[in-house]
């Protein structure tokens, strides 16, 4: 009976890791698309590519910042930082939604993608910890990425960009933040 319980726990952790990666991919790619779309309303294509390179660089910096903050994980300060970062991410998405200034949109995009990079680093770190002894790590990570793209495809089917960002991405970020704060992944 104990072995069955261990198997169920292992599979539950695998599902949480795959789900965490899929939701992160969905949020990151969806917000990147949203940012590009919003920026394209304000500037020519060359400037959109430039702005995208800026936010992706900031995201990479966020990915590298997480290991520095990792030692707070599980502590009270860590939970407070996660809640505050979730609120900042939601605020930055909200500010990108109605923004009509290239500079302001770029600043809010950088704020969001800095925290998205940290969140992505955390999700990938935790998934690596969970999947490290799996014989099928590549299959699970590929499945997670495919699921994130599938969510992205379903999201874009007949849903306007602004509505999708407010109605799907913000609740998904809240859910991810709460699950992580509670220690589910």
Buried (B, 14 or more C-beta within 10 A) or exposed (E): EEEEEEEEEEEEBBEBBBBBBBBBBBBBBBBBBBBBEBBEEBBEEEBBEEBBEBBEEBBBBBBEBBEEBBEBBEEEEBBEBBBEBBBBBBEBBBBBBEBEEBEEBBBBBBBBBBBBBBBBBBBBBBBEEBBEEBEEBEEBBEBBBEBBBEBBEEBEEEEEBBEBBBEBBBEBBBEBBEBBBEEBB
